[in-house]
Amino acid sequence: MKKCILFSVVIVMALGLFAQDKASYLIDLNFGGRLLKMKTSAGSGYETATADLCGGLGITYMLSDLTESDMLGSLGVKLDMGFDRITSTYMDSETKTYSNLVRVSGQGVVDIDGFFNLDMAPFGLLAHGGGGISYLSNKESSAVRADRILNFIVGVSPRYWINDNMAITMDFSFIALDRVNNGMEMIKLASSQAPIAKYVNASIGFTYGIK
């Protein structure tokens, strides 16, 4: 968890180095569902739910005030914090265990509308991608400590601008987890099991823009 906090501080400081008085910030708050089953420990008898809860908070700084070029001004950087609830059920029973995955990532952002000089208003479309670290925990786990994992994310965020500052936002993101030391239910992985998990998040929420 300390690594997540340290990573967040570094990203925020990096954003501050480029920020100016007229900088454009986008603050996103989304809630939705995690889709696709995730990897469990080999031979554990557990299976994760196909759908579960997810949420995210993102702060984006667009580089539009650093250049007069519409193309370059459509680029940005983003600090993204996400949460995934992972429900695992033991085979042929009602026994369940719940894990929490907290993600922190630094991402690049492209405003598709501005980058390709499209006239989509009041609609907009942002593409984003990057990587970071995750913190997987389960109160019932026999593991000595929570799992620290690398994460990679790529997605798109269509939005509808209600006014100059507020938009309704959807987000669809593909997420991959690497260097997973334990399965999603936090039972030690077998050595022969590939330590990679992947899933999709679909969410809806609001975006607030500050100029």
N, C-alpha and C positions, 0 to 999 in steps of 0.2 A: 504493500500500500504506500510506503514511503517513496518508492520509485515512481508511482503514479503521480503523487503530489509534486515531486521534484521535476518530473517531466512537464507537468502543467505550468509550473513557475517558469521554466526555461522557455516554453512556447510563448507565454504571455509577455515575457521580457523581450523576446525577439520581435513580437508584434509592435511593442512600444518603440523599438528602434526606428521603425518605418512610419509610425503614426504621425500625422500632422493635424492642424486645427480643422481642416476641411475633409479629413478622412471619412470614408463611408464604412460603417459597421453594420453587420446584420446579426441579430440575435435570434436563434431558432430554438424553439421548445416543442418537442414532438413526443407522442406516445402511440404505441401500436402493438404489433405482434411479431415475434420471431418465428420464421417458417423453416421447415426442413428439420429432420432428426439430426442430432449431434452425436459425436463419438462418445461411447462409453468404454469402460475398462473391459478388455478381453476376458470372457468367461465369467463376468460378474453377474450375469443374469438380468441386468437392468437395460431398459430401453427408454430413450428420451421422448418426450411428447413432440408431435409434429409441429404444434403451434404453442407459443407461450408469450408472456408479456415482455415488452421492451420499452425503453424510453431514451431520450437523448437531449443534450443541451449543447448547442454549437455557437461559437463566436467567430464571425468572419470579418476580416479586414480586406476591402477591395483596394487595389492599387490605382484607382482612377485618378487620384490627385497627384500621383507621382509622374504622370506622363500625359501628353496631349493625344496620344495614339489611342483610338477607340479599341483596337485589337489588344494592345498591352494593358489598357485600362480596364479590360474585362476579366483580368486575372486577379486572384486574391489568395490569401492564406487563411487557414481555419484551425482553431483549436476545438476539438470535438470530444465530448464526454458522454459515454453511453452506459446503459444498464440493461442486462438481460437476465430474466428469471428462467431457470432451467429445471423443469420437473422430470424426474426419472421414476419409472414404475418397474418394480420387480416382476419378472416373468410369471404370468398366470396367477397373479395375486393383486391385492389392492394396496400393497406396501409401496409407499412413495418416499422419495427424498428430494429435497429442494436445494439447488445451488444458485449462487449469485455471481454474476460476471460483471465486473466494472471495467470499462475500457476508457483509455485516454489516447488520443491520436492527434498528430499534426498532419494537415492535409493541404493540398493545392486545390484551388477552386477556379472554374471557368464559367463565366456568364455567357451561355450559348447565344442568347439574344444579341448582346453587344459584340461578341467575338465575330459573328458572321453577319453583322449589320441587318438583323431581322427586325421586323416590326410586329412584335408579339403582344404588345401592351393591350390590356392590363395583365396578360399572362407573362410568365417568365420561366426560365429553365436553367438550373445550375447543375454542372457536373463536378464531382469531387472525388479525390482519391489520395491515399497516403498510408501511414502506418504508425504504430505506437506500441504501448504495453497494456496488458490486462491483468486483473487480479481476480482469481477464481477461489471462492470459499464455499464451504458447506459445514454447518454447525454439527452435523452428525458424522462427519468424516473421521476416519481413523488416521488420516495423514498427519504428519508432524506439524506442518504449516500449510498455509494457503499457497496455491500455485501461481507463479508469475509466468505470463505467456506473452509472446509477440503476437500482434494482430496487424492485419492488412485489410484495408477497406476501399471499395470503389462503389460509387452510386450516382444517382440523379435525383434532383429535387425540383419537380414542377411546382409552380406557385401561382396564386391569383392575388393581385394587389388590390385591396379594398380601397386604399388611399395611398398617399405618398409615403406613409410610414408603416402601414400594417398590411400583412399578406397572410392568406391561408396557404399552408405549405404541406405538401406530401413528400415523403422520401422513401426511396427504394435502394437499399444498400446490400451488396454482397460482401461478406466478411469471412476471412480465413484466419484461423488461429494456428500458430506454429510453436514448436517446442513445448507441447503439452506434456507435462510430467505425469498427470493423472487423468483418468476419464472425467467426464462432466459430473459424475456423482462422487468424484474425489477418492476413487479406489485405485491403487497403483497400477499403471499400465503394464501389460506383458511386454517383454523386450522385443517381441516380433511384431508388435502393432505399430503402424505408422502414426506418429504423434501429430497429426494434422486434423483439424475439424473445420468445417465450413457450413455457413448458413446464410439466410437472407432475412433482413429486417424490412418490414413495411409499416410506415407510421404516418400520422397526420398531426398537424399542430399549427403554430403561429410563428410568423417572422416579424420582428420589429426592426426597422431600419433607422439608423442615426447618421446624420450628415454633419 
